[in-house]
Amino acid sequence: MKSFAEKFHRYSDKARPILGRCVYGLAASAAAVGFQLAINRLYFFSYKAPAAISPGHFLLTSLATIVVTSLAVGWLLNSFAPEAAGSGIPQVSRLRFNRTAVARAA
């Protein structure tokens, strides 16, 4: 069975960029829909369903959701983007008032 790349390179040079953009667009739209569905489910199971059970259950579940997602975001930032620190407002202000300035890590 041929790979996707081999099948993709069978098309002409004019058609290949158009098909590539279509494939990228479909993949990006599928990712966006999947992300939206995941956010909707997280909202339902973390906030809406516990609120229907009892206020205490809602408080515990929402607190647990906030703590777990905050820890996950902290781990992701420290693991994959340790240079991402602060709000970025001082760097943007420096660039705005000094057009020749180069954005540097604070």
Backbone hydrogen bonds, N-H to C=O, Kabsch-Sander energy under -0.5 kcal/mol:
donor,donor_aa,acceptor,acceptor_aa,energy
7,K,3,S,-2.0
8,F,4,F,-2.6
9,H,5,A,-2.1
10,R,7,K,-0.9
11,Y,8,F,-1.1
16,R,12,S,-2.0
18,I,14,K,-0.6
19,L,15,A,-2.6
20,G,16,R,-2.7
21,R,17,P,-2.2
22,C,18,I,-2.1
23,V,19,L,-2.5
24,Y,20,G,-2.6
25,G,21,R,-2.7
26,L,22,C,-2.5
27,A,23,V,-2.5
28,A,24,Y,-2.7
29,S,25,G,-2.5
30,A,26,L,-2.3
31,A,27,A,-2.2
32,A,28,A,-2.3
33,V,29,S,-2.4
34,G,30,A,-2.4
35,F,31,A,-2.4
36,Q,32,A,-2.3
37,L,33,V,-2.5
38,A,34,G,-2.3
39,I,35,F,-2.4
40,N,36,Q,-2.4
41,R,37,L,-2.3
42,L,38,A,-2.5
43,Y,39,I,-2.5
44,F,40,N,-2.4
45,F,41,R,-3.0
46,S,42,L,-1.9
47,Y,43,Y,-2.4
48,K,43,Y,-1.8
49,A,44,F,-3.0
51,A,47,Y,-1.6
52,A,48,K,-1.2
53,I,49,A,-0.9
54,S,50,P,-1.8
58,F,54,S,-2.2
59,L,55,P,-2.5
60,L,56,G,-2.4
61,T,57,H,-2.5
62,S,58,F,-2.8
63,L,59,L,-2.2
64,A,60,L,-2.4
65,T,61,T,-2.4
66,I,62,S,-2.3
67,V,63,L,-2.5
68,V,64,A,-2.7
69,T,65,T,-2.5
70,S,66,I,-2.0
71,L,67,V,-2.4
72,A,68,V,-2.3
73,V,69,T,-2.4
74,G,70,S,-2.5
75,W,71,L,-2.4
76,L,72,A,-2.5
77,L,73,V,-2.7
78,N,74,G,-2.4
79,S,75,W,-2.2
80,F,76,L,-2.8
81,A,76,L,-0.5
81,A,77,L,-1.8
84,A,81,A,-1.7
85,A,83,E,-1.2
92,V,88,G,-2.1
93,S,89,I,-2.6
94,R,90,P,-2.3
95,L,91,Q,-2.0
96,R,92,V,-2.3
97,F,93,S,-2.3
98,N,94,R,-1.8
101,A,98,N,-2.0
